[in-house]
């Protein structure tokens, strides 16, 4: 039976984008069953003591820009570190992911296209028509999924993901949770691989 991993992220997150391709390689190599859990970041940050980007000290903001460039090179990607149409309200885009999962679709093609759309093509993923087009391009029923994304029911599932994140001790995006052990950040993917290869018991805080 495949091992399950909970994948907490938002399409808003540059770090989820930077790590996504490598994460999917790990999923394939280790035959993992991924539980995709899009989560609203602003609330999660505030509830766990984090600060939104524009409220962080300028020193931290400048360092973030350097890190984006480093990891862009490290992961072999090409993207703008300050794309147009970012930041944006990710509620509708993340909701499309939840709706697609609910309908039984493979969401990875959409995630890859959507991440690239934000950071490479500078598209506005808060725009419903843009999301419909991206989903259609991936062979998904874009109009249906976008309409479903905007419903109260999808909003409740989005909120449940936030509650699940807090329960799991997740505080940012991306976070990969294996057997209750949180690996936060795309720069922890190599540590996730070590855990998978070793078969060790999960580490705990106490």
Rosetta blueprint (number, residue, H / E / L):
1 X L
2 X L
3 X L
4 X E
5 X E
6 X E
7 X E
8 X E
9 X E
10 X L
11 X L
12 X L
13 X L
14 X H
15 X H
16 X H
17 X H
18 X H
19 X H
20 X H
21 X H
22 X H
23 X H
24 X H
25 X H
26 X H
27 X H
28 X H
29 X H
30 X H
31 X L
32 X L
33 X E
34 X E
35 X E
36 X E
37 X E
38 X E
39 X L
40 X L
41 X H
42 X H
43 X H
44 X H
45 X H
46 X H
47 X H
48 X L
49 X L
50 X L
51 X L
52 X L
53 X H
54 X H
55 X H
56 X L
57 X L
58 X H
59 X H
60 X H
61 X H
62 X H
63 X H
64 X H
65 X H
66 X H
67 X H
68 X H
69 X H
70 X H
71 X H
72 X H
73 X H
74 X H
75 X L
76 X L
77 X L
78 X L
79 X L
80 X L
81 X L
82 X L
83 X L
84 X L
85 X L
86 X L
87 X L
88 X L
89 X L
90 X L
91 X H
92 X H
93 X H
94 X H
95 X H
96 X H
97 X H
98 X H
99 X H
100 X H
101 X H
102 X H
103 X L
104 X L
105 X L
106 X L
107 X L
108 X H
109 X H
110 X H
111 X H
112 X H
113 X H
114 X H
115 X H
116 X H
117 X H
118 X H
119 X H
120 X L
121 X L
122 X L
123 X L
124 X L
125 X L
126 X L
127 X L
128 X H
129 X H
130 X H
131 X H
132 X H
133 X H
134 X H
135 X H
136 X H
137 X H
138 X L
139 X L
140 X L
141 X L
142 X H
143 X H
144 X H
145 X H
146 X H
147 X H
148 X H
149 X H
150 X L
151 X L
152 X H
153 X H
154 X H
155 X H
156 X H
157 X H
158 X H
159 X H
160 X H
161 X H
162 X H
163 X H
164 X H
165 X H
166 X H
167 X H
168 X L
169 X L
170 X L
171 X L
172 X L
173 X L
174 X L
175 X E
176 X E
177 X E
178 X E
179 X L
180 X L
181 X E
182 X E
183 X E
184 X E
185 X L
186 X H
187 X H
188 X H
189 X H
190 X H
191 X H
192 X H
193 X H
194 X H
195 X H
196 X H
197 X H
198 X H
199 X L
200 X L
201 X L
202 X L
203 X L
204 X L
205 X L
206 X L
